[in-house]
Amino acid sequence: MKSKIPVVIGTLFLAYIAFVAVVVLVYKPNPEDMSWEDRQIYNQGKLTELKLGQSGESVLALMGRPDFSEAKLSQGQTLNILFYRTHQTKSDGITTKDECTPLLFRNDQLIAWGDDTYQQYLQQAVDSKPTQDNAATTTAKSSDNH
């Protein structure tokens, strides 16, 4: 009588291979569920996929939620900057902007990223008076609150 052990082991091995293949092909990592170390590596990899002119929406879909963000109006244009953690400077358990790569958007289009980007953003003057479009939006929002 032949032993059935090799058949059982072979079947279990094939089932395991099929399971691994499904996980590898279907699993999509969610950056928000990662540890900071894994997210940092993930962000470094995703930065290589960025292209100038990309929309903010497509960058958020690619990179996930940023660690920090800022926005302002300058010369009638909206400037947004998103910060993604990419390098640790000290092991204190807190993510700071100096541990992040900034991504700069003008009117929802990616225009720069990298070391000098935050300085470019800071050097842009802030509009003291809203433009016509922004004034209409502000008025509509404030009338909704009453």
N, C-alpha and C positions, 0 to 999 in steps of 0.2 A: 504494500500500500504506500502510495506516494504521500509525502507530507504536503500540507496546504500552506505551511508557513511562508515559503517563498512567494506564493501567489498573493497572500494577504499583505506581505511587506511591499511587494511590487505595486499593488493596488493603492496602498496608503501613500507610497512615494509619488505615484502619478497624481493622486488627489492633491497632495501638498504642492507639487509643481504647478498644477492648474490654479490652485488658490493664489500662489505667489504671482503668477502671470496676470491674473485678474486684478490683484491689488496694484501691481506696477502699472498696468495699463489704464486703470480707472481712477486711482487715488490722485486727487489734486490737493496739494498742500495749502492750508489756510494760514497766512502769516500771523494772524491775530491769535492763533492757538499755539504758536511756537514759543519755545524758550527764547530769551534774548540772544543767546549765542547762535541758535539756529536761524532766528530772524535776521540777525546781522549778516550771516553767510548768504541767506536767501536774498536779502536786499542787494548785496554786492553783485550777485549773479544777475538779478533783474535790471540793475543799472546798465548793464551791457546791452540790453535790448531796447533802451530808450532811443528815440529819434527826435530831433528838433522839429517843432511844429505839431507834435502830438497833442491831442486835446487832454485837458485835465481829467476828464471822465475815463479815457483809455489808460492814462497813467495810474489812476486809482484802481482800475480793474486789474492792471498788471502788478502793481506794487502793494496794494492793500492800503489800509488806513495809515496815514503818516504819524510819526511820533509827536511832531509839532507842526503848527501852521500859522502863518500871518498873512494879512492882506491889507492893501491900501489903494487909494486912487492917486494917480500921478499923471498930470498933463491930460486929464480926461480918460485915462486908460486904467483898467483894473490890473493891479499886480498882486499875485498870490505867490507865496513861497511855502513849499512843503519840505519837511525835514524827515529823512529816513536814516535810522541808525545803521551805520556801516563800519564803525571802528571804535574799539574801546580805548579810552585814555586812562581811566583808573577804575579799579574794581571796588565800587562803592554801592552797587545795586541801583544806581540812579542813572537814567539816560539824560544826557545834556546835549544841547545843540552842537557843542564842539565834537561830539561823538557821532554826528549825523552828516549826511550829504544833503545839501539844499538843492531843491529843484525850483526854478523860477519860471512863472507863467505870466504872460502879458495877454490880457483878454482871452484867457482860457487856452492859450497855445504855449507849449513848452519852448522857452527861448534860451535857457542855460541851466547847467548844473555843474557842481564841482566846488573846489575850494574858494574861488573868488566870488561866487554867485551871491552869497549873503551880503557882501560888501556892495555889490552892484545894486541890490535891493535897497539897502540902507541909504545909499547916496541919492536915490530918487526922491524928489520933493513930494510932499503930500499936498493934494489939492485942498485949499481952505474953503472953497465954495463948490458944492456939488454941481455936476453938469445937469442939463435939462432932463436927460433920461433918469439920472439918479434922483433928482428932485421929485419927479413924477412918481417914482417907485417909493420914495420915502413918504410922500403925501398919501399914496394909496395904502401903505402899511399902517400909517398912523390913523387913517380914517377907519380902518378895519378894527382897531383896538377900542373904538368908542361904542 
